[in-house]
């Protein structure tokens, strides 16, 4: 009971953090003007933007399916994998980072693939996405050095690299290094003894999931998918620019920068990036001469449209999963008899 209360309290704190960020993003803004901008938006461009974001989700499902296939436990159908990804995004709207575990649970249910190995593939996937984001940040800064270097430094880096930040990072890194050494030594000495054998097996399953990329047959396809996912995100943002009069004139380079701002905001441990997304995107667009109120209108339009499609399609996926799973179980039992 105490653990449930503690978890509930943690998620409540995260939700309140998002609400506070949302408040600071929208305070001192003319809400009537904001609503007027949204009323005049060209929603055909919003639908086009959502289409490409949705296409990125489909490619992500296809890429994850490639990773799962290399585990040697069978290959789930693309539709099941797509359901899992959408349900994972839906779970993230309620509980930060819950989506990664949720989608692994879906594939475990539909295809009986060990959940620990699936979690390993998700860890590997997230590492690849971080590498891609790092490359995109580098590319954006190189192409727009004068604008972005000052902005990222003053709005992000300077707040994370103070003397206290350095000390905290050093202590954390040292503790993690010591912990890794202790665990490694324990695994080597006691891997055949009781609970240590179970822990060691858990470690090996996670490791096999993380290194699933190494045993993948189509590495070129995996790389292509990783690039396409982020390209689709960028196109989605670019198309949404045309929905509002204030942002119509913004070009692909601004879309690249906005992709950086929005991605950094989504890393924040709040439900669906609420608050952090609106603040970061609107603040970032000011360096291109967009008023904060207009930047907020764009951020609200982009975030709300993509969140709405996840709510709808994630819920549908969850319903279809519950409908189809009993049928599959019934077919398997009939086949056994």
C-alpha positions in Angstrom: 0.0 0.0 0.0 2.8 2.4 0.9 4.5 1.7 -2.5 1.2 2.5 -4.3 0.9 5.8 -2.4 4.6 6.6 -3.1 4.2 6.0 -6.8 1.0 8.0 -6.9 2.6 10.9 -5.1 5.6 10.8 -7.5 3.3 10.9 -10.6 1.3 13.7 -9.0 4.5 15.7 -8.5 5.4 15.2 -12.1 2.0 16.2 -13.3 2.1 19.4 -11.1 5.5 20.1 -12.5 4.1 20.0 -16.0 1.2 22.3 -15.0 3.6 24.8 -13.4 5.6 24.8 -16.7 2.4 25.3 -18.6 1.5 28.2 -16.4 4.8 29.9 -16.9 4.6 29.3 -20.6 1.1 30.9 -20.9 1.2 33.6 -18.1 1.0 37.2 -19.3 -0.3 36.0 -22.7 -3.5 37.2 -24.3 -5.6 34.0 -24.3 -8.2 35.6 -26.6 -5.5 36.4 -29.2 -4.1 32.9 -28.8 -7.6 31.4 -29.4 -8.1 33.7 -32.4 -4.8 32.4 -33.9 -6.0 28.8 -33.4 -9.4 29.6 -34.9 -7.8 31.0 -38.1 -5.4 28.1 -38.5 -5.4 26.1 -41.7 -6.2 22.7 -40.4 -5.5 20.9 -43.6 -1.8 21.5 -42.9 -2.3 20.2 -39.3 -3.7 17.0 -40.7 -0.8 16.7 -43.1 1.6 17.2 -40.1 -0.2 14.5 -38.1 0.0 12.1 -41.0 3.9 12.4 -41.2 4.1 12.1 -37.4 2.0 9.0 -37.6 4.2 7.6 -40.4 7.1 8.0 -38.0 5.3 5.9 -35.4 4.7 3.2 -38.1 8.4 3.2 -39.1 9.4 3.0 -35.4 7.2 -0.1 -35.0 8.8 -1.6 -38.1 12.3 -0.9 -36.8 11.5 -2.4 -33.4 10.1 -5.5 -35.1 13.4 -5.9 -36.8 15.1 -5.8 -33.4 12.7 -8.3 -31.8 13.2 -10.7 -34.8 16.9 -10.9 -34.1 16.2 -12.2 -30.5 15.4 -15.7 -31.9 11.9 -15.9 -30.3 9.9 -15.4 -33.4 8.7 -12.2 -35.2 5.6 -10.4 -34.2 3.3 -9.1 -36.9 3.7 -5.5 -37.9 0.2 -4.7 -36.7 0.8 -6.1 -33.2 4.1 -4.1 -33.0 2.3 -1.0 -34.2 -0.5 -1.5 -31.6 2.2 -1.9 -28.9 4.0 1.3 -29.9 0.7 3.3 -29.9 -0.3 1.8 -26.6 3.1 2.7 -25.2 2.7 6.4 -26.3 -0.8 6.3 -24.7 0.7 5.1 -21.4 3.3 7.8 -21.5 0.5 10.4 -21.5 -0.6 9.1 -18.1 2.7 8.0 -16.6 6.1 9.2 -17.8 8.3 6.4 -19.2 5.6 3.8 -18.5 5.2 3.4 -22.3 8.5 1.6 -22.7 7.4 -1.2 -20.3 3.8 -1.1 -21.6 4.7 -1.9 -25.2 7.0 -4.7 -24.1 4.0 -6.1 -22.1 1.8 -6.0 -25.2 4.3 -8.0 -27.3 4.8 -10.4 -24.4 1.1 -11.0 -24.3 0.5 -11.3 -28.1 3.7 -13.3 -29.0 5.0 -14.8 -25.7 8.4 -13.2 -26.2 10.4 -12.8 -22.9 9.6 -9.3 -21.6 13.1 -8.8 -20.2 14.7 -9.2 -23.6 12.1 -6.9 -25.1 13.0 -4.3 -22.5 16.6 -4.7 -23.6 15.6 -3.9 -27.2 13.8 -0.8 -26.0 16.9 0.3 -24.1 19.0 -0.1 -27.3 16.3 1.8 -29.3 16.5 4.7 -26.9 20.3 4.8 -27.1 20.1 4.9 -30.9 17.5 7.8 -30.6 19.8 9.7 -28.3 22.6 9.3 -30.8 20.3 10.6 -33.5 19.2 13.5 -31.4 22.8 14.3 -30.6 23.6 14.3 -34.4 20.5 16.5 -35.1 21.6 19.0 -32.4 25.1 19.1 -33.8 23.7 19.6 -37.4 21.4 22.4 -36.3 24.1 24.2 -34.4 26.6 23.9 -37.3 24.1 25.2 -39.8 22.8 28.0 -37.5 25.7 28.5 -35.1 25.2 32.2 -34.3 21.5 31.7 -33.4 21.4 28.4 -31.7 24.6 28.3 -29.7 23.7 31.3 -27.6 20.1 30.1 -27.1 21.0 26.5 -26.0 23.7 27.8 -23.7 21.6 30.4 -22.0 18.4 28.3 -21.8 19.7 24.8 -21.2 23.4 24.3 -20.7 24.1 27.1 -18.3 21.4 25.8 -16.0 22.8 22.2 -16.0 26.5 22.9 -15.7 26.9 25.0 -12.6 29.4 24.0 -9.9 26.6 22.1 -8.1 25.7 20.4 -11.3 29.3 19.3 -11.8 29.5 18.0 -8.3 26.2 16.1 -8.5 27.2 14.6 -11.8 30.6 13.5 -10.5 29.0 11.9 -7.4 26.4 10.1 -9.5 28.9 8.8 -12.0 31.2 7.5 -9.2 28.3 5.7 -7.5 27.2 4.1 -10.8 30.8 3.0 -11.5 31.2 1.4 -8.0 27.8 -0.2 -8.4 28.6 -1.7 -11.8 31.9 -3.0 -10.5 30.2 -4.7 -7.4 27.5 -6.2 -9.6 30.0 -7.5 -12.1 32.2 -9.1 -9.4 29.1 -10.6 -7.8 27.9 -12.1 -11.0 31.3 -13.7 -11.7 31.5 -15.2 -8.2 27.9 -16.2 -7.5 26.2 -16.6 -10.8 25.3 -20.2 -10.0 24.0 -19.6 -6.5 20.3 -19.1 -5.9 19.0 -15.6 -6.4 22.3 -14.6 -8.0 21.6 -17.0 -10.8 18.3 -15.4 -11.4 19.8 -11.9 -11.3 22.6 -13.1 -13.7 19.9 -14.5 -16.1 18.0 -11.2 -15.9 21.3 -9.4 -16.7 22.0 -11.7 -19.7 18.4 -11.3 -21.1 18.7 -7.5 -20.9 22.1 -7.7 -22.5 20.8 -9.9 -25.3 18.1 -7.4 -26.0 20.4 -4.4 -26.0 22.9 -6.1 -28.4 20.1 -7.4 -30.6 21.3 -4.9 -33.2 24.6 -6.8 -33.6 22.8 -10.0 -34.6 20.4 -8.2 -36.9 20.5 -9.3 -40.6 19.4 -6.0 -42.2 21.5 -3.4 -40.5 21.2 -1.1 -43.5 17.4 -1.2 -43.1 17.7 -0.4 -39.4 19.9 2.6 -40.1 17.5 3.8 -42.8 14.5 3.5 -40.5 16.3 5.4 -37.8 17.0 8.3 -40.2 13.5 8.2 -41.6 11.8 8.4 -38.2 13.5 11.7 -37.4 13.0 12.9 -41.0 9.3 12.3 -40.6 9.3 14.3 -37.3 11.0 17.2 -39.0 8.6 17.2 -42.0 5.7 17.0 -39.6 6.9 20.2 -37.8 7.7 22.0 -41.1 4.2 21.3 -42.5 2.6 22.6 -39.3 4.3 25.9 -39.9 1.9 26.5 -42.8 -1.1 26.2 -40.5 -0.5 29.6 -38.9 0.0 32.9 -40.7 2.8 33.9 -38.3 4.9 30.8 -38.9 4.1 30.3 -42.7 7.4 31.9 -43.7 9.6 29.7 -41.6 11.9 27.3 -43.5 13.3 23.8 -43.1 16.2 25.0 -40.9 13.8 26.5 -38.4 11.9 23.1 -38.5 15.3 21.5 -37.7 15.8 23.8 -34.7 12.2 23.3 -33.6 12.8 19.5 -33.8 15.7 20.0 -31.4 13.6 22.2 -29.0 10.7 19.9 -29.0 12.8 16.7 -28.5 14.7 18.2 -25.6 11.4 19.2 -24.0 9.9 15.7 -24.5 12.9 14.2 -22.5 11.5 16.0 -19.4 9.9 13.5 -17.1 6.4 15.0 -17.3 3.3 13.5 -18.8 3.4 13.9 -22.6 5.9 16.8 -22.3 3.1 19.0 -21.2 4.3 22.5 -20.3 8.0 21.8 -21.1 7.1 21.4 -24.8 5.1 24.6 -25.0 7.7 26.6 -23.1 10.7 25.3 -25.0 9.2 25.6 -28.5 7.7 29.0 -28.1 10.9 30.3 -26.5 13.0 28.8 -29.3 10.9 30.4 -32.0 11.5 33.9 -30.6 15.1 33.8 -32.0 13.5 33.7 -35.4 11.4 36.8 -34.7 8.2 34.9 -33.8 6.3 36.6 -30.9 5.9 34.4 -27.8 2.1 34.4 -28.1 2.3 33.2 -31.7 5.0 30.7 -30.8 2.7 29.4 -28.1 -0.2 29.1 -30.6 2.1 27.0 -32.8 3.3 24.8 -29.9 -0.2 24.3 -28.7 -1.4 23.4 -32.2 1.5 20.9 -32.8 1.4 19.3 -29.4 -2.4 19.1 -29.1 -2.9 17.6 -32.6 -0.3 14.9 -32.1 -1.5 14.2 -28.5 -5.1 13.9 -29.7 -4.1 11.3 -32.4 -2.3 9.3 -29.8 -5.3 9.4 -27.5 -7.6 8.2 -30.3 -5.4 5.6 -32.0 -3.8 4.4 -28.8 -7.2 3.7 -27.3 -8.4 2.0 -30.4 -5.3 -0.2 -30.4 -5.9 -1.1 -26.8 -9.5 -2.1 -27.6 -8.5 -4.1 -30.7 -5.8 -5.9 -28.6 -8.3 -7.0 -26.0 -10.7 -8.2 -28.8 -8.1 -10.1 -30.8 -6.1 -11.7 -27.9 -8.8 -14.0 -26.7 -9.3 -15.2 -30.3 -5.6 -16.0 -30.6 -5.6 -17.9 -27.3 -8.7 -19.9 -28.5 -7.0 -20.7 -31.8 -3.8 -21.9 -30.1 -5.8 -24.1 -27.7 -7.8 -25.6 -30.6 -4.5 -26.3 -32.4 -3.1 -28.1 -29.3 -6.1 -30.4 -29.2 
